Structure formats: C-alpha cells, structure tokens
C-alpha cells in the first residue's frame, strides 16, 4: 500500500505550498433498467465535471501570481496539484515516486481570503479550479500521473494575519478578524455530446468584505440603514520570521482597496461568561464606473 500527503500546486512557473488541496470529480451516473426488471441492467457515466480546490497561507505569492481575476490554464501554462509520497517505516520519499494531477485547460478563480485575529492561525486564500476538456489529455480534463518528481521550491514566502479595516478614510472599526469573498459566478457547458465541459467563463463578480468588532459603537457609526462608502481598505498584516510582525512603515503588508460600496450591520451577539459582546458587519463592494472594483498591493505599508 502507498500513502501520500499534500505538497503544492503550480500555475505556470509559480509554485505555491499547500494547506489543503482536493479534486471533486463530480461524476453523474446513469443507472437504468428495462422490461420491468427490479434490478438495473445498465450502468454508465452521464457527465463528469471535475473541479479542484486549493488553499495556501502564502497569500503574497498567490495574489502576486493570480491576483483577484481568474487565471486561464492552457497546455502551455497548465495547473498541477502534487501529492507527496510517504515511506513505510519512514518519512517523505526522496525519489520521483510522487503523484501529480495536471489540468491543461480551465479557470483558476479566487474564492475567499480568511484573515484571523493575531494568534496561532494565519491568513489563507482559497482558489477553485474549474476544469474543461480541450480535446487532448486522453479525453479527460484532469490527467493522473504517477512516479513524478515534486515541483521546485518557492521563494519570498511569508505569513499574514488580519490587519486594520478602514472605511471612508476615517472609520477604523477595530476589527477582530475579517474575510473577503470574491463572489465569482462561473458558467460551464459542454457540446457535441461530450461528458466533460468544453467552455467556462465568468458571468459575475460580486466581492464582499465581512468583519467583526468588539466595539459596539460602530453599530451607531455605520447605522442600521447602511453607510455609503467611497473608500474601503483592508490590510493583511505581515508576520516577521523570528519575531512577531513587521512594522506598519515596512512595505511588506497586503492592501485591498475598493472605491464604492455600502457598510451594513448584520449581527450583534452577547453571551454569559468570559466572552464580550461583538458586532458583525458586511460590505458589498461595487464598481464606481472608473476604477477596478478591487485593487491589491502586495508590498504596502499600513497607514
């Protein structure tokens, strides 16, 4: 028996270390019978629509390589997920006995950034990989390969935690944690009787920032009728190896900027015990007609 664990994903020339990786093959079965039989007499595959998911804590590397828009995968710049081989009565294998899954056509789409409060957990970014069949690859959008060498190492890696959120330049809600959902809606379709999708594209993108704060006064400042926003800024605060965090003045943090949206209070909670009350807010981000709906700076100071 062979055992494997996760390793990394590659997109073109970029290698990203993995926190989680999975492939849902989404196979639809056709089970049928005839002539009044109480048992099925036919079994086959009607549709197969594989979709992969990949999560990394290397937010700067991932966002610099993929950004906030979808990345197209091609035969010349495919996506690959690696599974590292383990050794019976040992550790990691050191020879080319690993597993690799290659996707030569599809879309890599950012799903969500989760930024926890400073503590043992670090920020992570999740991507979905929507596969299609390009007519090659043995008739499958995901090619299974064994006895593979691992992808090359990565450089410039660092970890992040939740940094401040600023609304309209002056409102600083003293957040506990925040998350950013990119809100991509993908349409996929097949043609000519193929069991796999052959077309994939973006139909909509509706980003949404969500954050929580212990300071309930921001419920008043944002208001139950919503607060019109002309500036939305959220930071990922860079951790420093061998220390704690980089200083605010160091251009090592990640900054997300939007120029239009609305601040909405969604929930206040309080319970008996040692946990204080908290408020939760959401900010749907919209286009102002002039600027990108969401901009990223992966080498920013915090101001």
N, C-alpha and C positions, 0 to 999 in steps of 0.2 A: 504494500500500500504506500502511495506517495501522499505527502502532506504539503500544502502551500499556504502562504500568507500574503498579505498585500505588500506592494512595494511602491510603485509610482505610475504616473501617466505621462505620456509625451504627446505634445501637439506641435508638429513640425520639428523645429530644433530646440524647443523648450521642454525641459524635464521638470515635473512637479511632484514632490514627495506626497504620498497619500496618507490621509487619515481614515478614509473609507472609500471603497470602490465596489460597484455592483453592476450586473447586467441583467435586466429583466427581458427575457426573450419574447414575452407576450404572444405565445402561440395559441391560436384558436383551433380547437379540434372539430372535426366533422365525424360524429358517431351516428350511424343510421342503420335502419333495418328495413325489411320488406316482407310482403306476403303474410302479415300478421304475426311474424316471429316475435317472441317475447325477449329475445336476446338480439343485440346488434349484429349485423353482418358486414358492416363497412366501417373502417376507421382510416382517417387521413387528416392532413393538416390543411385548414382552410386559409389561414392568414398567419404570418409571422412578422411582427413589428418590433424588433429589438430596440431597447432604449437603455443606455448606460447612465450611471450616476457616479460622480467623483467629488470627493471633499478633501480640501487641503487647508492646513494652517499657514501655508506660505502665501499669505494674501498679496504681498507686494509682487512676488514673482508671477502669480496667477493674473493679477489685474494688469500688470505691465504687458503681459503677453496676450491676454484675451480681451481685457477692457470690459466695458459694460455692454458691448454689442455682441451679436452672435459671431462665432468664428466658423468659416466654412472649411470642412475637411475634404481633401482631394487625394487622388492616388499619389500625387507628388508631395503632399503635406498631410499625411494621414494622422489619425489619433490612435494611440496604443495604450492599453492597460496591461500592466505587468503583475504577475503573481510569483512571489519568490519561493523557491523550493526549500524545504527543510530537510534535515538529515536525521534519519533514525539513530537514536542514541547520540545526537549531536546538536548542532545549531543550524546556521544558514549554509546552504550549499555554496561552494566556491567555483563550480564549473557551470557550463551552459546547459543546465537541466531545468530551466525555469519555463513558466507558461506565459504566453503573450496573446492578446486579442487585438486584432488590427481592424480599424474602421476606416475605409478608404473614401467614404462619401457620407456627409451628414452635416449637422449643425451642432456646435458646442455653445450652449446657452447658459449664462449665469442665472442661478435660481435665487440664492439668498446669501447674504452675509450676516452672520451672527456674532455680535460683539458683547461678550460678557463683562461684568464688572471685574476690576483687577483682582486676581486670585489665582488659583491653580489652573484654571482653564484659559485658553487663548482664543482669539477670534478665528473664525473659519469661513471659507467661501465654498459654496456648493455649486456644481455645474451638472447639467443634464446634457447627454449626447444623444441627439435624435438621428438615428441612422436611416439611410436609404440605400437601395441597391443601384449601383451604377452600371450594371450589366457585366461586371467582372467578378473576380474573387470567388470563383467556383459556385456562383449562384447564391451567395449569402452575403448580407451586409456586414456581418461580423465574422472574420476569419480566425479560426482557432489554430494556434501554432504552439508546438511543444519543443523542448530542447533548445531554448533560446537563451542568449546572454541578456543580462539586465541592461537597462538604459544607462547612459552616462550619469555622472553625479551632477548636482546643482550647486550654483554659487549665488551669493548675495541673499541667502535665506535669513529671515528673522521672524519673530513672533510679535503679535499685537494684542491689545485689549481695547475695551471701549474707551474712547476719548470724549471730549465735550460735544454737545449739540448746541448750535446757535440758531435762533430764529429771528429774522428781521434785524440781524446785526447785534441787537442788544439783549434779547431774551435768552438767558442761559438757564435751562431748566434743572441743572444739577442732576443729570441723569444717573441712574444705576447701571443700566445696560441699554443697548439698542440693537435693532436688526433692520436690514434693508432687503425688502423683496423686490426683485426686478420686474416681475409681472409680465414676463413674455408669454404670449399665446402663439403656439406653433400649429400650423396646419400641415398634415401629411396625407399623401394619396398615392395610390398605385395605378397602373394602367395595363392594358393588354393581357389581363388575366394573370399577372404576376402575384405571388403570395406576399411579396415584400413591397413596401412603399418605394416609389421612384422619384418623389418630389417632396420637398419640405421647405417651408418659408415662414417668415414672421408675419402674423396678422395684426398683432397689437403688442404694445409695451406700456405697462401701467405701473411705474415704480411707486413704492410706498415705504416710508420710514416709520418705524414703531419704536417708542422708547418709554421707559418708566422712571419715576422720580419719587423720592420720599417727601419732597417739599410740596405740600398740597396747595400752597399759594399760587402755583402755576395753573391750577384749575381756574382760578379767577382771572389770571392774566390771559389765558388762551380763550376762556369763555365757552359756555355750552352752545353758543351759536356759531362757533368756529372763528378762527383768526386768519384773515387773508395774509398770505406770505409772499414777499418779493425776494427773500433770501433764506435759503435753508442750507446749513453747513453741518456736516457730521464728520468727526475725526476717529480714526483708529490710532491709538497711542502706541508707539513703537517701544517694545521691550529692549533692554540692553543686556547682552550676554555678560555674565559675571557680575551684574549689578542689578538694577531694578528697571527703570525706564530712562529713555533719552530725555533730555531737557526739552521744554517747549520750543526753545530757539533753535534746536537742531533740526535740519531739514531731512528727517527720517520717518516722519509720520505720513499717514494717508488721509487725504482730504476729499470728501464728496461734496459737491456743490450743485444746488438747483436754484432756479430764479423765479419759480412760481409754484404755488400750492396753497393748501389750507391746513391749519392746525386744528385738530379735533380731539376733545377729551373723550375717551372710550370707557374708562372704568376707574372707580376708587374702591379700594379694599382695605379692611382692617380686621384684625382678629385678636383674641385674647392671648396673652403670652408675651414673649420677648421680641416679636416681630412688629415693627412700626407700620402705620398706615402707609399706603402708596397709591399713586395715581398713574394711570397708563394713558398714553396719547398715540395718535397716529397722524401721519402727514402724507396724504396723497399728493404726489408730485405731478405737475402738468407742464406742458410746453408754454413758453411765453411768446412763441412765434419767431423768435430771433436767435436764441441761444440753444445749445444742446440741452435736452431735457435733464441730463445728468452728466456732470463732468467729474473726472478723477485726476488727482495729483498724487503720485506715489512717492514724492520727495518733498513734503510740505512741512513747514513749521506749524505750530499751534498758536493761534492769536485770537 
